[in-house]
Amino acid sequence: MAWEVGSWILMGIFIIIVGWIRFYKMKKIMIKTSSTATANIPRGSSGWPWIGETLHFIVSAYTTRPVTFMDKRKSLYGKVFKTHILGRAVIVSTDPEVNKVVLLNQDNIFIPYYPKSVIELLGKSSILQLNGTVHRRLHALIAGFFRSPHLKARITTHIEDSVKLTLSTWETKPTVYVQQETKKITFEVLVRVLMGLGPSEDLNFLKREYAEFIKGLICLPIKFPGTRLYKSLQAKERMLKMLRRIIEERKIGLQQKIDDKGMANDAVDILLGDIGDESNEIHQRLPLDFISDNIIEMMIPGEDSVPMVMTLAVKFLSDNPLALSRLVEENMDLKKHKARSCDDYSWNDYMSLPFTQNVINETLRMANIINAVWRKAQRDVEIKGYLIPKGWCVLASLSSVHMDEENYENPYQFHPWRWEKKGGNFNSNITFTPFGGGQRLCPGLELSRLEISIFLHHLVTTYIWVAKKDDIVNFPTVKMKQKLPITIKPIYPLR
């Protein structure tokens, strides 16, 4: 843990230096806008010179209630306020209606804005950084593939096999670390979906290098040899070398597959086969380096977000016996039905389990894996009477909306039954945005739900468990302090 403490001390020094420079830039922006629209800029505080309110922001993120920073300022200034954090002037929104406008971004007023380490690591051709036509095209290709009946028909079996194989190894372990085990499942599934890679040396290589790569996602943006960012960039280069080889080999056989009217098996097939729209300027095949970079980026949910939702679902269920009992009952009923009918499980079988979906919704709401969306205004824009000046960053706080008593009664209580009242159309609910929204709605949201549903089904129908005490860490990303250790006991097979 010493390296983590040292790293955050260095980051604090870096933020002070950058903040000192940007503090004066923000003052210039304030002077430019004050003559015409100062009254409309949200109220708030710029905090201390140079560092702004960064320390308060980070300290709050380390607590059990990381939205405390937002809540305190919301009580002082309202649901939309200004601050100065991480070296930038920021407009923070905890208003679901303002967040919706930012997410939908219908007039392309906002562009993505991320920490410099993210930009350095993912590259400018990353789907996170892209904007406009190319982004829409890439997003549509991937989302269409993830929703395709062809994928749904076979990926369910692949996920089941991966879950069952992993769970089968738990019985001999005195302690199971859920966060660690779920990463094995989700990473293997996503790599298969993205590039058709099954168990192999290449997969093991990717696992090792990706674990090194992901450590640099939020770090000091310094690329000297030995720094965290440098090590992560080196890991990325090693992965790119392997991916280019695989994609080059796939490209050779692509034309034969097209001639034979073969179906795309994975995301690489989809991206290699796309030639764009002849009616516009992007009528061209996607470059191989572009494909390689974005395949690496699309692996992030398999290493980070989806396994954390699985892990936190286990934690929340462990702390709520009534919810766990109801989940077991629903999934045991499905298992008995399948045993009698001798039918295979389908995508719809898992996705139509109502209480299971309620548990997933409630976990997503409380987990807040994607706790905020960062954007930058390309021009002055007014939303609900608030002025967001050109060049200012907007932080749409999704977690603040999820944990607001106006939107959810007793928001810090894990209560899956609340979703029975809200109905099943959760994707159109502006107070529930765990997958983002608008043009940047996560293309793999249905696949993620399926993975979590399959994992929960086979877990609660295979084992009973006792979770050891563990705490949630919310900064810089959500994780369990001890990887959520549990002890398990198998359930006897159904007769």
C-alpha angles and dihedrals in degrees: 000000000000092000090053092052091047091047093054092047089054090046089052091054091047091050091052091053094045091041091054090057096043094043089070092043088055090050089055091051090049091052092050094051099036096079093059112019113009092124091061097052107102116260119251145109134281090207121206122356112270098001098048111187095324096119092052089048094052095042090052091050090058093056128088088255105047094176089069090101090056095041095054093051093042089058090051103039108014134256093310118048142155126244141156115240137155090009097305143097104246137187107210119204123196090165113108092211093053090045089053091056091049093048096045091047091183097175095039089247092145130054126195117274123190137163113283093248090059092050092047094047100043098035133223093283091059116124086236091061099037120100136186126005100356092049092049091049095050093043092050092050094052096040091049092052093048090052096044119122088226092061094041091053094059108021093068090064092046092052092046091052092049093047094047092047093051094044091050090064094055098074093072095047118094089208128021119205103211098196090054095045096047090054089060090056100044097042093052092047094049094047089053091050094046101041109002093247116155130184106321145118088275090057092049089049091051092050092054096044095043092054087056093044097051093054090072098053092099109026144105107306093233119125103194116133110274096027121120093247092049092052091049092049090051090052090050091052091053091050092047090054091056094043093051089054092050093045093047090053091047092049091059092058095039098089092052090051091051092048090051089047090240119175121247109260099194146358093277090060090050095050095043092048097049115103098172131231116316090213095066143049096265096071095135140094116268111259115253093237089052090053093047093050093050095045087058091049092049090057091068095090089055092055100036128006106036097044089048092055089051091048095048091047088058090048095048092046090049089056093046113054094178093057091045091050092052091048092050091049093052095047095044088055090055092047092051091048091052092047091054096044096040088219123145119247116259135202089256093052091063098036093050095059098111101198092042089056089048090054090050092048092050092047091050091049094051099034095055093192088171096041098170144004120226121210137164124222114237091196140002109294133181121211121178090341095310119120117219106192122222111271095023120125119238120209110197102199106212094174092056090057091047092052098042116118089216089065102032128027111233091000095190092057118093101231115157091179090072088077092062088070094046095054128222101290094092095145092070094048110109091202092058115059109145091145097044117242150237119036090347099051106143105269092209099052095116092046090050091052090049093052092050092046093051092046093050093045095054094039096054093041093048107038145022113212146186118216121216118226112281137159133226116241113205103185136107085351133350115270142136116264093225097024089254106281116210136175116221140202123194122242113231114254117266113264 
